[in-house]
């Protein structure tokens, strides 16, 4: 080991910060910032907020946004999330697209494997 060309290079253990640890630190910093902003808003309720919510002003449809409150009662259906059944035409198009994609994939694999045999 004394004659190794990398003697002294790899002797010291280094524990670098992983990507998970970096992202966790950023998330904690963001949540701390949001909590402090919320605390300031609670102290001064007359001050208008930029987004009006603590999520940063954007929401995904069907995931607890304000759209359920804004929609009229008759428009949302029976209280379900934004799920809508697909029509017969949509189902047929999906089936055709799946069949074409499957056949195309099989043809490509056969072509690639066929050229490997030769």
DRENPA-3360 file (N, C-alpha, C; in nm, 2 decimals, always signed):
BEGIN
1 = XXXXXXXX = +0.08/-0.12/+0.00/+0.00/+0.00/+0.00/+0.09/+0.13/+0.00 ~ +0.21/+0.12/+0.06/+0.30/+0.23/+0.06/+0.34/+0.27/-0.08 ~ +0.34/+0.17/-0.17/+0.39/+0.20/-0.31/+0.28/+0.24/-0.41 ~ +0.16/+0.25/-0.36/+0.04/+0.28/-0.44/+0.05/+0.42/-0.50 ~ +0.02/+0.44/-0.63/+0.03/+0.57/-0.69/-0.08/+0.67/-0.63 ~ -0.19/+0.62/-0.57/-0.29/+0.70/-0.52/-0.28/+0.71/-0.36 ~ -0.17/+0.69/-0.31/-0.14/+0.70/-0.17/-0.17/+0.84/-0.12 ~ -0.26/+0.86/-0.03/-0.29/+0.99/+0.02/-0.41/+1.06/-0.05;
9 = XXXXXXXX = -0.44/+1.01/-0.17/-0.55/+1.07/-0.24/-0.69/+1.03/-0.18 ~ -0.70/+0.90/-0.16/-0.83/+0.85/-0.11/-0.83/+0.81/+0.03 ~ -0.74/+0.86/+0.11/-0.73/+0.82/+0.25/-0.83/+0.89/+0.34 ~ -0.88/+1.00/+0.30/-0.97/+1.08/+0.38/-1.12/+1.06/+0.33 ~ -1.20/+1.02/+0.43/-1.35/+1.00/+0.40/-1.41/+1.14/+0.38 ~ -1.49/+1.15/+0.28/-1.57/+1.27/+0.25/-1.72/+1.24/+0.25 ~ -1.80/+1.31/+0.33/-1.94/+1.29/+0.33/-2.00/+1.41/+0.27 ~ -2.02/+1.41/+0.14/-2.08/+1.52/+0.07/-2.23/+1.52/+0.09;
17 = XXXXXXXX = -2.29/+1.64/+0.07/-2.43/+1.66/+0.09/-2.50/+1.60/-0.03 ~ -2.60/+1.51/-0.01/-2.67/+1.45/-0.12/-2.78/+1.54/-0.18 ~ -2.83/+1.50/-0.30/-2.93/+1.58/-0.36/-3.06/+1.58/-0.27 ~ -3.09/+1.47/-0.21/-3.20/+1.46/-0.12/-3.19/+1.56/-0.01 ~ -3.07/+1.57/+0.05/-3.05/+1.66/+0.16/-3.06/+1.80/+0.12 ~ -3.01/+1.83/+0.00/-3.02/+1.97/-0.06/-3.17/+2.01/-0.08 ~ -3.25/+1.91/-0.14/-3.39/+1.94/-0.16/-3.47/+1.95/-0.04 ~ -3.43/+1.87/+0.06/-3.50/+1.88/+0.19/-3.48/+2.01/+0.26;
25 = XXXXXXXX = -3.35/+2.06/+0.25/-3.32/+2.19/+0.31/-3.39/+2.30/+0.24 ~ -3.40/+2.30/+0.10/-3.48/+2.40/+0.03/-3.63/+2.40/+0.07 ~ -3.68/+2.27/+0.08/-3.82/+2.26/+0.12/-3.85/+2.32/+0.26 ~ -3.76/+2.29/+0.35/-3.77/+2.34/+0.48/-3.76/+2.49/+0.49 ~ -3.67/+2.54/+0.41/-3.65/+2.69/+0.40/-3.78/+2.75/+0.34 ~ -3.83/+2.69/+0.24/-3.95/+2.75/+0.18/-4.07/+2.74/+0.27 ~ -4.09/+2.63/+0.34/-4.20/+2.62/+0.44/-4.18/+2.71/+0.55 ~ -4.06/+2.73/+0.60/-4.03/+2.83/+0.71/-4.07/+2.97/+0.66;
33 = XXXXXXXX = -4.03/+3.00/+0.53/-4.06/+3.13/+0.48/-4.21/+3.15/+0.46 ~ -4.28/+3.05/+0.42/-4.43/+3.05/+0.41/-4.49/+3.07/+0.54 ~ -4.44/+3.00/+0.64/-4.49/+3.01/+0.78/-4.47/+3.15/+0.84 ~ -4.36/+3.21/+0.81/-4.33/+3.34/+0.86/-4.42/+3.44/+0.79 ~ -4.44/+3.42/+0.66/-4.53/+3.51/+0.58/-4.67/+3.50/+0.63 ~ -4.72/+3.38/+0.66/-4.85/+3.35/+0.71/-4.87/+3.42/+0.85 ~ -4.76/+3.41/+0.93/-4.77/+3.48/+1.06/-4.78/+3.63/+1.05 ~ -4.71/+3.69/+0.95/-4.72/+3.83/+0.92/-4.86/+3.86/+0.88;
41 = XXXXXXXX = -4.91/+3.78/+0.79/-5.05/+3.81/+0.74/-5.15/+3.80/+0.85 ~ -5.13/+3.71/+0.94/-5.22/+3.69/+1.06/-5.21/+3.81/+1.15 ~ -5.09/+3.87/+1.16/-5.08/+3.99/+1.24/-5.14/+4.11/+1.18 ~ -5.14/+4.12/+1.04/-5.19/+4.24/+0.97/-5.29/+4.19/+0.87 ~ -5.42/+4.16/+0.91/-5.52/+4.11/+0.82/-5.57/+4.21/+0.72 ~ -5.54/+4.34/+0.74/-5.59/+4.44/+0.64/-5.50/+4.44/+0.52 ~ -5.38/+4.39/+0.53/-5.29/+4.40/+0.42/-5.33/+4.30/+0.31 ~ -5.34/+4.34/+0.18/-5.38/+4.24/+0.08/-5.27/+4.15/+0.05;
49 = XXXXXXXX = -5.30/+4.02/+0.02/-5.20/+3.93/-0.02/-5.19/+3.92/-0.17 ~ -5.07/+3.87/-0.22/-5.05/+3.86/-0.36/-5.13/+3.75/-0.42 ~ -5.13/+3.63/-0.36/-5.19/+3.52/-0.42/-5.33/+3.48/-0.35 ~ -5.34/+3.51/-0.23/-5.47/+3.48/-0.16/-5.47/+3.34/-0.10 ~ -5.36/+3.26/-0.12/-5.35/+3.13/-0.06/-5.21/+3.10/-0.02 ~ -5.19/+3.00/+0.06/-5.05/+2.97/+0.11/-4.98/+2.87/+0.01 ~ -5.04/+2.83/-0.10/-4.98/+2.74/-0.19/-4.90/+2.80/-0.30 ~ -4.89/+2.93/-0.30/-4.81/+3.00/-0.40/-4.90/+3.05/-0.51;
57 = XXXXXXXX = -5.03/+3.04/-0.50/-5.12/+3.09/-0.60/-5.16/+3.00/-0.72 ~ -5.11/+2.88/-0.72/-5.15/+2.79/-0.82/-5.21/+2.66/-0.76 ~ -5.30/+2.60/-0.83/-5.36/+2.47/-0.78/-5.38/+2.38/-0.90 ~ -5.39/+2.25/-0.88/-5.42/+2.16/-0.98/-5.57/+2.14/-0.98 ~ -5.63/+2.12/-1.10/-5.77/+2.10/-1.10/-5.81/+1.97/-1.04 ~ -5.91/+1.98/-0.96/-5.96/+1.86/-0.89/-5.89/+1.82/-0.76 ~ -5.79/+1.90/-0.72/-5.72/+1.87/-0.60/-5.73/+1.98/-0.49 ~ -5.85/+2.01/-0.46/-5.88/+2.09/-0.34/-5.86/+2.24/-0.36;
65 = XXXXXXXX = -5.87/+2.29/-0.49/-5.85/+2.43/-0.51/-5.98/+2.50/-0.48 ~ -6.00/+2.63/-0.52/-6.12/+2.70/-0.49/-6.23/+2.68/-0.59 ~ -6.20/+2.59/-0.69/-6.29/+2.57/-0.80/-6.42/+2.51/-0.75 ~ -6.41/+2.42/-0.65/-6.53/+2.36/-0.60/-6.63/+2.46/-0.53 ~ -6.57/+2.56/-0.47/-6.65/+2.67/-0.41/-6.71/+2.76/-0.52 ~ -6.64/+2.78/-0.63/-6.68/+2.88/-0.73/-6.78/+2.82/-0.82 ~ -6.78/+2.68/-0.84/-6.87/+2.62/-0.93/-7.01/+2.61/-0.88 ~ -7.11/+2.64/-0.96/-7.25/+2.62/-0.92/-7.28/+2.48/-0.88;
73 = XXXXXXXX = -7.38/+2.46/-0.80/-7.41/+2.32/-0.74/-7.44/+2.23/-0.85 ~ -7.51/+2.27/-0.96/-7.56/+2.18/-1.06/-7.45/+2.14/-1.16 ~ -7.34/+2.21/-1.16/-7.23/+2.19/-1.26/-7.14/+2.08/-1.22 ~ -7.12/+2.06/-1.09/-7.02/+1.96/-1.05/-7.06/+1.82/-1.05 ~ -7.19/+1.79/-1.06/-7.23/+1.65/-1.05/-7.26/+1.61/-0.91 ~ -7.23/+1.49/-0.88/-7.27/+1.43/-0.75/-7.16/+1.45/-0.65 ~ -7.09/+1.56/-0.65/-6.99/+1.58/-0.55/-6.86/+1.51/-0.57 ~ -6.84/+1.44/-0.69/-6.72/+1.37/-0.72/-6.61/+1.48/-0.76;
81 = XXXXXXXX = -6.49/+1.43/-0.77/-6.38/+1.52/-0.82/-6.41/+1.54/-0.97 ~ -6.32/+1.59/-1.04/-6.34/+1.63/-1.18/-6.35/+1.51/-1.28 ~ -6.38/+1.39/-1.23/-6.38/+1.27/-1.32/-6.50/+1.28/-1.41 ~ -6.48/+1.26/-1.54/-6.59/+1.25/-1.64/-6.57/+1.12/-1.72 ~ -6.68/+1.05/-1.74/-6.67/+0.93/-1.82/-6.64/+0.96/-1.96 ~ -6.56/+0.87/-2.03/-6.53/+0.90/-2.17/-6.64/+0.85/-2.26 ~ -6.65/+0.92/-2.37/-6.76/+0.89/-2.46/-6.72/+0.77/-2.54 ~ -6.82/+0.72/-2.62/-6.79/+0.60/-2.70/-6.69/+0.63/-2.80;
89 = XXXXXXXX = -6.69/+0.75/-2.86/-6.59/+0.79/-2.96/-6.45/+0.80/-2.90 ~ -6.44/+0.85/-2.78/-6.31/+0.86/-2.71/-6.26/+0.72/-2.68 ~ -6.34/+0.63/-2.64/-6.30/+0.50/-2.61/-6.26/+0.42/-2.73 ~ -6.33/+0.44/-2.84/-6.29/+0.38/-2.97/-6.16/+0.43/-3.02 ~ -6.14/+0.56/-3.01/-6.01/+0.62/-3.06/-5.90/+0.57/-2.97 ~ -5.92/+0.56/-2.84/-5.81/+0.51/-2.75/-5.78/+0.37/-2.78 ~ -5.88/+0.29/-2.81/-5.85/+0.15/-2.85/-5.78/+0.14/-2.98 ~ -5.81/+0.22/-3.08/-5.74/+0.22/-3.21/-5.60/+0.26/-3.19;
97 = XXXXXXXX = -5.58/+0.37/-3.12/-5.44/+0.42/-3.09/-5.36/+0.32/-3.02 ~ -5.42/+0.25/-2.92/-5.34/+0.14/-2.85/-5.30/+0.03/-2.94 ~ -5.40/-0.01/-3.03/-5.37/-0.12/-3.12/-5.26/-0.09/-3.22 ~ -5.27/+0.03/-3.28/-5.17/+0.08/-3.37/-5.03/+0.09/-3.30 ~ -5.03/+0.14/-3.19/-4.90/+0.16/-3.11/-4.84/+0.02/-3.08 ~ -4.92/-0.08/-3.04/-4.88/-0.21/-3.01/-4.82/-0.28/-3.14 ~ -4.89/-0.27/-3.25/-4.84/-0.33/-3.37/-4.72/-0.27/-3.42 ~ -4.71/-0.13/-3.41/-4.59/-0.06/-3.45/-4.47/-0.10/-3.37;
105 = XXXXXXXX = -4.49/-0.11/-3.24/-4.38/-0.16/-3.15/-4.34/-0.30/-3.18 ~ -4.43/-0.39/-3.20/-4.39/-0.52/-3.24/-4.32/-0.53/-3.37 ~ -4.36/-0.45/-3.47/-4.29/-0.45/-3.59/-4.14/-0.40/-3.58 ~ -4.13/-0.29/-3.50/-3.99/-0.24/-3.47/-3.90/-0.34/-3.40 ~ -3.96/-0.41/-3.30/-3.88/-0.51/-3.23/-3.84/-0.62/-3.32 ~ -3.94/-0.67/-3.41/-3.91/-0.78/-3.50/-3.80/-0.73/-3.60 ~ -3.81/-0.61/-3.64/-3.71/-0.56/-3.74/-3.57/-0.55/-3.68 ~ -3.56/-0.51/-3.55/-3.43/-0.49/-3.48/-3.38/-0.63/-3.46;
113 = XXXXXX = -3.46/-0.72/-3.40/-3.41/-0.86/-3.37/-3.38/-0.94/-3.50 ~ -3.46/-0.91/-3.61/-3.43/-0.98/-3.73/-3.30/-0.94/-3.79 ~ -3.26/-0.81/-3.78/-3.13/-0.77/-3.83/-3.02/-0.82/-3.75 ~ -3.04/-0.85/-3.62/-2.93/-0.91/-3.53/-2.90/-1.05/-3.57 ~ -3.00/-1.13/-3.62/-2.98/-1.27/-3.66/-2.89/-1.28/-3.78 ~ -2.89/-1.19/-3.87/-2.82/-1.20/-3.99/-2.67/-1.18/-3.97;
% end
